[in-house]
């Protein structure tokens, strides 16, 4: 599992596992549990690049970022 420390959102960290470019597992530590569990279930098994494309730039209320956006940032950082 990889761990990404978030910034500007309720979740403190996001843990994820990638195999062969496919997102196998995602866990948000902190934040809104129902949303995090739902999002994780929807994106599990997707190509990492597709997840980044769908979630990057998502805002939360007046914040310029969100938990999904932070996940995209973490995945992008991991893929470098």
Secondary structure, 3 states (H helix, E strand, C coil): CEEEECCCCCEEEEEEEEECCEEEEEEEEECCHHHHHHHHHHHCCCEHHHHHHHHCCCCECCECCCHHHHHHHHHHHHHC
